[in-house]
Amino acid sequence: MWITSEVEIPDELIDHLEQGKLVLFVGAGVSMKGKSNLPNFDDLVDEIAKTLYVEKREITEPHDYYLGKIAKTKDVHQVARDLVHIEKSKPNPLHYAIPRLFPLDTDIRIVTTNFDQHFTTAIKEINRDINVYYAPALPTGRAFKGLAYIHGNVEQEKEALILTDGDFGRAYLTEGWARRFLVDLFSNYTVLFIGYSHNDPVMKYLATGLPPSTRRFAFVAQGENTYHWEHLGIRPIVYPNKVNNHQSLVKAVKRWAE
């Protein structure tokens, strides 16, 4: 279905939203624009390095490994929390439109890797009543309803933020609470990624290890490499982005929520 003249939403997604079978998986891209104006993970890592006066990351060096090295002598979690938890950053139109997609409070299922509190703020302001989960205290994926911060949130203790290779190792391997939640979620719901790059190594492994029967989609800006998504078993939904402001995506989500 053409939601706008520029963006077509697969009928399967529209049907599964109406049936209470859709999960929105939201990444840093949603909090980068407008009043939010927060960095993506690449830029956050650079800002951490600048704040701590340490040598910048080599371009081929994984972000989590780099932060893990710094964390041996520096408090990267506190710095990251301070860089994201800033008073002037506010929810933007997508933070309001995404929860409005769901017709009932009990249908709202939003998972985010973002550390900011903007979804919690927006959901309260539009008077939606939901459960909010902060990692590592997550429900089972199949029973999930509400909002889940799977990589932690600025309102928690700083150590809850998933930043370093050690953090990812605990979340997805040794303790495994993020892995269990997501595998169960992907196995039971249709998932739509928005503002998410899907570049975390551990998430790539998880994606390629899922059975082909899982139903996953992603909003992808025109000009991006769609093979990246197809290789992960994710169907891209392409939207135009001529001036790199992603307004056609914002317009489409707002229209869909009407």
Buried (B, 14 or more C-beta within 10 A) or exposed (E): EEBBEBBBBBEBBBEBBEEBBBBBBBBBBBBBBBEBEBBBBEEBBBBBBEBBEBEEBEEEEBBBBBBBBBBEEBEBBEBBBBBBBEEEBBBBBBBBBBBBBBEEBEBBBBBBBBBBBBBBBBBEEEEBEBEBBBBBEBBEBEEBBBBBBBBBBBBBEBEBBBBBBBBBBBBBEEEBBBBBBBBBBBEBBBBBBBBBBBEBBBBBEBBEEBEEEBBBBBBBBEEBEBEBBEEBBBBBBBBBBEEEEBBBBBBBBBBBBE
